[in-house]
Amino acid sequence: MGNGNKNKSKRLLWNVVNDARSDISEIKAMLRMHIEEKNVHHIPPCKPIADMQKTILSAAGAAILALLSAIGSLALNFARR
């Protein structure tokens, strides 16, 4: 899948971008399959996707805690004035 360019660095970049797009679409499909079909165990992607799902939930929890902390800090600053 070349882009018709004879410059090797641009051709390499094009290949890297296409590989990344392929990997992202594969991960997206595995996530969709794992989350939508809860009672079906998918081998081999079950363990990696379950770990990724835990990571996503942990990151979301941390973001919510940070948001609550920021709101609390703003409330305390307004209360001091």
Beta strands, then each sheet from edge to edge (+ up, - down):
end
